[in-house]
Amino acid sequence: MDSRTSDQALLTPLRKTATTGLKIVIVGGFGVGKTTMVHSVSEIRPLSTEETMTRAGVGVDDASDVRDKTTTTVAFDFGRISLNDQMVLYLFGAPGQERFWFLWDRLFLGALGAVVLIDTRRLEDSWYAIDRLEHQKTPFIVACNDFGGPVYTLDQVRNALDLSAHVPLIKCDARRRDSSKTVLLELVNHLHALSATAENTR
């Protein structure tokens, strides 16, 4: 694929038949791969608010566990996936640093659900995301991004996060499109199951 063809593929126009937009938010700690996931799975060139990390962030953002990271999201990432001729999925990647958490509640508005992306080397960084989603009553799943660190079983991760049994927990590699798509499908299936359960209890 030459660069011209590649650029055309990244600028896929929205279908004229599209009538329904669905929103999903990807949240998690600093440097867990949220931007990477949006970029890997979006059918368009993602909108990104990545900025170069500077000395101004020293002592404010804890980058000790992500020393190779040189940029950071300062607002949100945005991507799009056409599910069919009528339905379009909009992806929003939330910023991970604590100083930008005030943006999260706005990003959650209108969201069908969320993916909590975690780095098993820094599980404590995901606690806030899980707490906020539970507080907002936003359905979510948890995805363990592969950073090649210590290998934990999903049961060990679930116990460490004190995660409810009904919350799906899977492994992924946010760099791979197929893996990121599997995460989103897992969330969609979870939302469908919750909807069916709610319907049956009426």
N, C-alpha and C positions, 0 to 999 in steps of 0.2 A: 504494500500500500504506500503510494507516494504521499508527500506532505499535503498536496492539494486535496486528495481523496480523504486523507486523515482529517483535515480541517472541516471538510464537508460533513463527515461523520460526527464530528463534535458539535456541529451546529444544526442538528436535527430539528426541523420546525415543528411546532405544536400542530397536531392534526386539527383540521377545521371541524371535525365531528366531535371533538372533545367537549364534554358537557359537565363532567364531574371531577373535581380536584380533591384528592385525599392527602393529608399531611401526616408525616412521621418525623419525629425528632430523634437525633442521635446525641446522647449525652455521655458524660464520663469525665474522669480526671484529666489533668494536664498531660498532653503527649501520649494518649492511649490509642490514637489512630482514627479519630472521628473525621478529620479532613480527608485522610487517606481513603476511608470507606466511602465517603460521598463521591470522591473523584473516581474511585474504581468502578462504581456501579452506575453513575449518571450517564444518560444518553446524550446530554448536552455538555458543552464546556461549562463546568461548575463556576458559579459565582463564589469567589473566595475572598475573605478579608484577612488573609495571611500577611503579617508584617514581620520584618526582621527584628529579632530580639536584640535589645541594646543593653548597655550598662545600667540604664534607668530601671531595668527590671531586677537587677541584683538586689537580693534581700527582700524583694517583694514576691517574685515567683520562684518557687523551689524547683530548680532544674537539675538538682543533684543526681537524680536517677535517669535523666534524659539529656546527658551531656552533649550528644550529637545533634540535638534539636537546635536549629538556628532561626526558625520562624514560629509564629504563634497566631492563632485566630483571635481577633479583637472584637468581632461582632458575631458573625455566623457564616457557615458555608451553606450553599444552596445548590441542589441538583434536582433532576427530573427523570422519571421513568414512565413511559406510556405502557399501561397495563393492557389496554385494548383500544378500540376506536373511540370509546366514550370516556374511559376512566384514566386519569393521570395521577401518578404518585409524586408528591413534592417532598423532598428530603431537606431537612434543616439540621446542620451540625452545630451544636452549641459550643461556645468557648469553654475551656476547661479551667482557667485560672480563677481563683476565688474572687479576685477583684471584678470579674465580669459576670458573676453569678446572678446579679440583679436582672440580667437580661433573660434569664431562664423562664420566669413566669410568663413573660410575653411570648416566648417561643412555644410554650406549652399550649397557649390559647388555640383552640380549634384542632388540636392534634388528636388523631385517633389512638395513637399509642407511641411508645418510645423504645429505643434500643439503648441499654446501658452497656457501653463498651468498656471493658476492664483490662488492665495489665495485672496478671497474677503476681508480679513482683511487688506491686503497690496496691494491694486490695483496699487499704484504708482510704485511698483516693476516690473510691466509688461509693462510699457510704453516704455522702451528701446527696449524690444524684438519686440514689434509691430512696432516701428519706423524702426528698422533694417530690418525687413522682407519687409516692404513697400518700403524701399530704395532699397533693393535687388530685388524687384518685385517678391518675392517668395509668392505664394498663401498660405493662412493659415486659420485655424479656431481657436477659443478661447474656452477653456474648464475650467470651474470653479471647482476646486477640493474642495471636502467637508472636511472642517476642524472643522465642528461643531460650527463655529463662527456666527456672525450676519447673518440673512437671508435677502438677497436682491433678488429682482426679476431680471430676465434676462434683462429686459428693463432698470432697474436702473444701472446695470453693464454696459450695452452698452452705456448708456449716460455718465457714469463716465469715460469710456475709450475713448469716442468720436469715437466709432467704426462704420465703414460704415455699412449700412443696408445689403449689400450683403455678409458680413463676417458672417458665421455661429457661433452661440454662444450657448453652451450647458453646462449642469451640469454633473459632474462625481464624482466617487470615485476611485482614482488611485490605491487603494489597491485591488480593485476587478477586476478580469480578464474580466468578462463580460462587466463591465462598461468601461474599457480601450479599449476593442475591439469596443464598440459602438463609442467611440471617433475617433478611426482610420477609421471606416467605414464612419463616418460623413465627415472626411477629404477626403476620396476616392470619395465619392459622390459629394463633392464640386468640386474636381478636374475634375471629369467627366462632371459636369455641365458647368464649365468654358471652357473645351475643346469643348463641343458641341456648346456653344455660339460662340466661336472663329471660328469654322467650318462654322456656319451659316452666319457669317458676311463676309466671303470671297467671 
